Amino acid sequence: MPLLDLPEPYDFELSTARYRAFGTDLANLWHDGGLHRVVGRGEVRITTAPGGVDVEPLDREIEPVVRKLLGAEFDLDEFYAFAAGEPVLAALAQELRGLRPPIAVEPFESVVTSITAQQVSLHAAFAIRNRLIEQFGIRAVHAYAFPTRGRLVRAEPEELTAIGFSGRKAEYVVGLARSDLDLAGLEALPDDEVKSALTALPGIGEWTADWFLARHLGRARAWPAGDLGLRKAVSRFYGDSSLLSIGEVRAIGERFDPFQNLAAHYLLAGLLRAT
């Protein structure tokens, strides 16, 4: 298979664990020891290899997508140097060395995924998301292409409630698809303007906007303080037995500047391994 080199350190198993931890993800499918993703018109299989990953097939269109998907843009060396001066992060960096948070490569998919996960467990969110993918996406070989914005423009909210969405979430997803917001264009904006543009839409609050910054744009200072999982992780590693408030978690995030995004992912992964 063609080898795609990735910046060291890189741990394939750690970095793709999200796609196995909460159930099957039909658009980022873990199958027979490899990650499958539809890129363009075909399905790509990614497996671990010395110095990077094997990607089949691999061409000039597929390479940048796979690099983004696998978090190649994160600078782990600088993060680890920073973490060395912070005892909790230093221990997590050693335990999770080579973890590169995967990035959602499509902006529409990223926002819809976050809407799906609002106020439900991740296991439930994955199940509902998969039904959306099966209903409106296109299957390649093993994996499905996530439903396009153009496809969901033509959907009615009732079609989404029939597969498990709440009425409001169904309206949010269809409303997003039908909105005038240029999601791809948000990449050119600073963090605060990205959040303002997203939160102007119905059903998209700060939590969803923060995860868009973190998991699609890969912004260094993204810190989803309102995320229950992150609150639990910060409480586990920096608090006592009680759940810290959003304000307290936001304040603690300042100590990780300018590496809040990577810190959040390492804290979440550390919590997952500890429970």
WOVEN-V653125 format. One record per residue. RES is the residue in three letters. SS is DSSP state (hx for helix, st for strand, lp for the rest). PHI is phi in degrees with one decimal (* if undefined). Layout:
res:RES ss:SS phi:PHI
res:RES ss:SS phi:PHI
This chain:
res:MET ss:lp phi:*
res:PRO ss:st phi:-66.0
res:LEU ss:st phi:-91.2
res:LEU ss:st phi:-110.6
res:ASP ss:st phi:-74.6
res:LEU ss:lp phi:-128.0
res:PRO ss:lp phi:-60.1
res:GLU ss:lp phi:-83.2
res:PRO ss:lp phi:-81.7
res:TYR ss:lp phi:-146.8
res:ASP ss:lp phi:-116.3
res:PHE ss:hx phi:-62.7
res:GLU ss:hx phi:-63.9
res:LEU ss:hx phi:-63.2
res:SER ss:hx phi:-73.7
res:THR ss:lp phi:-103.9
res:ALA ss:lp phi:-61.0
res:ARG ss:hx phi:-57.4
res:TYR ss:hx phi:-78.3
res:ARG ss:hx phi:-123.1
res:ALA ss:hx phi:-73.4
res:PHE ss:lp phi:-122.2
res:GLY ss:lp phi:114.2
res:THR ss:lp phi:-66.0
res:ASP ss:lp phi:-118.8
res:LEU ss:lp phi:-66.7
res:ALA ss:lp phi:-90.8
res:ASN ss:lp phi:-132.0
res:LEU ss:st phi:-91.2
res:TRP ss:st phi:-84.6
res:HIS ss:st phi:-141.6
res:ASP ss:lp phi:52.5
res:GLY ss:lp phi:81.4
res:GLY ss:st phi:-140.7
res:LEU ss:st phi:-99.1
res:HIS ss:st phi:-112.5
res:ARG ss:st phi:-145.9
res:VAL ss:st phi:-81.7
res:VAL ss:st phi:-123.7
res:GLY ss:lp phi:65.6
res:ARG ss:lp phi:-103.1
res:GLY ss:st phi:-133.1
res:GLU ss:st phi:-94.3
res:VAL ss:st phi:-112.4
res:ARG ss:st phi:-112.9
res:ILE ss:st phi:-120.6
res:THR ss:st phi:-133.2
res:THR ss:st phi:-69.7
res:ALA ss:st phi:-156.8
res:PRO ss:lp phi:-58.1
res:GLY ss:lp phi:85.5
res:GLY ss:st phi:164.6
res:VAL ss:st phi:-139.5
res:ASP ss:st phi:-89.8
res:VAL ss:st phi:-127.8
res:GLU ss:st phi:-134.3
res:PRO ss:lp phi:-82.8
res:LEU ss:lp phi:-135.8
res:ASP ss:lp phi:-146.7
res:ARG ss:hx phi:-68.3
res:GLU ss:hx phi:-78.2
res:ILE ss:hx phi:-78.0
res:GLU ss:hx phi:-55.1
res:PRO ss:hx phi:-64.9
res:VAL ss:hx phi:-66.3
res:VAL ss:hx phi:-66.4
res:ARG ss:hx phi:-60.0
res:LYS ss:hx phi:-66.4
res:LEU ss:hx phi:-54.0
res:LEU ss:lp phi:-91.7
res:GLY ss:lp phi:73.1
res:ALA ss:lp phi:-64.5
res:GLU ss:lp phi:-75.5
res:PHE ss:lp phi:-73.4
res:ASP ss:lp phi:-95.6
res:LEU ss:hx phi:-72.7
res:ASP ss:hx phi:-60.3
res:GLU ss:hx phi:-66.1
res:PHE ss:hx phi:-64.5
res:TYR ss:hx phi:-66.4
res:ALA ss:hx phi:-64.3
res:PHE ss:hx phi:-66.3
res:ALA ss:hx phi:-63.1
res:ALA ss:lp phi:-59.8
res:GLY ss:lp phi:-94.6
res:GLU ss:lp phi:-130.0
res:PRO ss:hx phi:-52.8
res:VAL ss:hx phi:-65.7
res:LEU ss:hx phi:-64.8
res:ALA ss:hx phi:-60.8
res:ALA ss:hx phi:-66.6
res:LEU ss:hx phi:-67.5
res:ALA ss:hx phi:-62.4
res:GLN ss:hx phi:-71.3
res:GLU ss:hx phi:-67.8
res:LEU ss:lp phi:-112.2
res:ARG ss:lp phi:-56.8
res:GLY ss:lp phi:95.2
res:LEU ss:lp phi:-71.9
res:ARG ss:lp phi:-114.9
res:PRO ss:lp phi:-58.8
res:PRO ss:lp phi:-68.6
res:ILE ss:lp phi:-110.3
res:ALA ss:lp phi:-72.9
res:VAL ss:lp phi:-80.2
res:GLU ss:lp phi:-112.0
res:PRO ss:hx phi:-64.3
res:PHE ss:hx phi:-64.2
res:GLU ss:hx phi:-59.5
res:SER ss:hx phi:-61.7
res:VAL ss:hx phi:-70.5
res:VAL ss:hx phi:-61.7
res:THR ss:hx phi:-60.6
res:SER ss:hx phi:-66.2
res:ILE ss:hx phi:-60.1
res:THR ss:hx phi:-58.8
res:ALA ss:hx phi:-88.9
res:GLN ss:lp phi:-63.4
res:GLN ss:lp phi:60.9
res:VAL ss:lp phi:-135.9
res:SER ss:lp phi:-68.5
res:LEU ss:hx phi:-66.4
res:HIS ss:hx phi:-62.5
res:ALA ss:hx phi:-66.2
res:ALA ss:hx phi:-62.7
res:PHE ss:hx phi:-62.3
res:ALA ss:hx phi:-64.3
res:ILE ss:hx phi:-67.3
res:ARG ss:hx phi:-59.4
res:ASN ss:hx phi:-63.7
res:ARG ss:hx phi:-66.4
res:LEU ss:hx phi:-61.8
res:ILE ss:hx phi:-64.2
res:GLU ss:hx phi:-63.8
res:GLN ss:hx phi:-74.4
res:PHE ss:hx phi:-119.1
res:GLY ss:lp phi:-88.7
res:ILE ss:st phi:-124.7
res:ARG ss:st phi:-80.7
res:ALA ss:lp phi:-94.9
res:VAL ss:lp phi:-102.7
res:HIS ss:lp phi:-107.3
res:ALA ss:lp phi:-85.8
res:TYR ss:st phi:-110.9
res:ALA ss:st phi:-76.2
res:PHE ss:lp phi:-61.3
res:PRO ss:lp phi:-54.8
res:THR ss:lp phi:-77.3
res:ARG ss:hx phi:-59.8
res:GLY ss:hx phi:-61.4
res:ARG ss:hx phi:-70.9
res:LEU ss:hx phi:-78.4
res:VAL ss:hx phi:-58.4
res:ARG ss:lp phi:-88.3
res:ALA ss:lp phi:-81.7
res:GLU ss:lp phi:-108.4
res:PRO ss:hx phi:-51.2
res:GLU ss:hx phi:-62.8
res:GLU ss:hx phi:-69.0
res:LEU ss:hx phi:-80.7
res:THR ss:hx phi:-65.4
res:ALA ss:lp phi:-67.0
res:ILE ss:lp phi:-109.7
res:GLY ss:lp phi:116.9
res:PHE ss:lp phi:-72.8
res:SER ss:lp phi:-69.3
res:GLY ss:hx phi:-58.0
res:ARG ss:hx phi:-67.3
res:LYS ss:hx phi:-63.3
res:ALA ss:hx phi:-60.2
res:GLU ss:hx phi:-66.3
res:TYR ss:hx phi:-63.9
res:VAL ss:hx phi:-65.6
res:VAL ss:hx phi:-64.9
res:GLY ss:hx phi:-62.2
res:LEU ss:hx phi:-61.3
res:ALA ss:hx phi:-60.0
res:ARG ss:hx phi:-89.3
res:SER ss:lp phi:-72.3
res:ASP ss:lp phi:-90.8
res:LEU ss:lp phi:-68.8
res:ASP ss:lp phi:-83.7
res:LEU ss:lp phi:-64.1
res:ALA ss:hx phi:-64.5
res:GLY ss:hx phi:-70.7
res:LEU ss:hx phi:-63.7
res:GLU ss:hx phi:-58.0
res:ALA ss:hx phi:-83.7
res:LEU ss:lp phi:-98.7
res:PRO ss:lp phi:-68.7
res:ASP ss:hx phi:-54.0
res:ASP ss:hx phi:-66.0
res:GLU ss:hx phi:-73.8
res:VAL ss:hx phi:-60.4
res:LYS ss:hx phi:-63.7
res:SER ss:hx phi:-63.8
res:ALA ss:hx phi:-66.4
res:LEU ss:hx phi:-72.8
res:THR ss:hx phi:-73.1
res:ALA ss:lp phi:-73.9
res:LEU ss:lp phi:-89.4
res:PRO ss:lp phi:-60.0
res:GLY ss:lp phi:83.8
res:ILE ss:lp phi:-112.0
res:GLY ss:lp phi:-104.0
res:GLU ss:hx phi:-62.5
res:TRP ss:hx phi:-59.8
res:THR ss:hx phi:-65.0
res:ALA ss:hx phi:-64.6
res:ASP ss:hx phi:-62.7
res:TRP ss:hx phi:-71.1
res:PHE ss:hx phi:-63.0
res:LEU ss:hx phi:-61.8
res:ALA ss:hx phi:-78.3
res:ARG ss:hx phi:-102.3
res:HIS ss:lp phi:-111.5
res:LEU ss:lp phi:-82.5
res:GLY ss:lp phi:63.7
res:ARG ss:lp phi:-70.0
res:ALA ss:lp phi:-62.0
res:ARG ss:lp phi:-96.7
res:ALA ss:lp phi:-63.0
res:TRP ss:lp phi:-147.0
res:PRO ss:lp phi:-73.7
res:ALA ss:lp phi:-61.3
res:GLY ss:lp phi:-85.5
res:ASP ss:lp phi:-74.3
res:LEU ss:hx phi:-62.3
res:GLY ss:hx phi:-61.8
res:LEU ss:hx phi:-67.7
res:ARG ss:hx phi:-60.1
res:LYS ss:hx phi:-64.5
res:ALA ss:hx phi:-66.0
res:VAL ss:hx phi:-64.2
res:SER ss:hx phi:-63.0
res:ARG ss:hx phi:-65.4
res:PHE ss:hx phi:-97.9
res:TYR ss:hx phi:-128.1
res:GLY ss:lp phi:-119.1
res:ASP ss:lp phi:-101.9
res:SER ss:lp phi:-79.9
res:SER ss:lp phi:-89.4
res:LEU ss:lp phi:-78.9
res:LEU ss:lp phi:-69.7
res:SER ss:lp phi:-75.0
res:ILE ss:hx phi:-60.0
res:GLY ss:hx phi:-61.5
res:GLU ss:hx phi:-66.6
res:VAL ss:hx phi:-66.8
res:ARG ss:hx phi:-61.7
res:ALA ss:hx phi:-66.5
res:ILE ss:hx phi:-64.5
res:GLY ss:hx phi:-58.6
res:GLU ss:hx phi:-63.9
res:ARG ss:hx phi:-71.2
res:PHE ss:hx phi:-96.6
res:ASP ss:lp phi:-58.2
res:PRO ss:lp phi:-101.2
res:PHE ss:lp phi:-120.1
res:GLN ss:hx phi:-59.9
res:ASN ss:hx phi:-62.5
res:LEU ss:hx phi:-64.1
res:ALA ss:hx phi:-59.4
res:ALA ss:hx phi:-60.3
res:HIS ss:hx phi:-67.3
res:TYR ss:hx phi:-71.0
res:LEU ss:hx phi:-65.9
res:LEU ss:hx phi:-64.3
res:ALA ss:hx phi:-66.6
res:GLY ss:hx phi:-64.6
res:LEU ss:hx phi:-65.1
res:LEU ss:hx phi:-61.3
res:ARG ss:hx phi:-74.5
res:ALA ss:hx phi:-84.9
res:THR ss:lp phi:-110.2
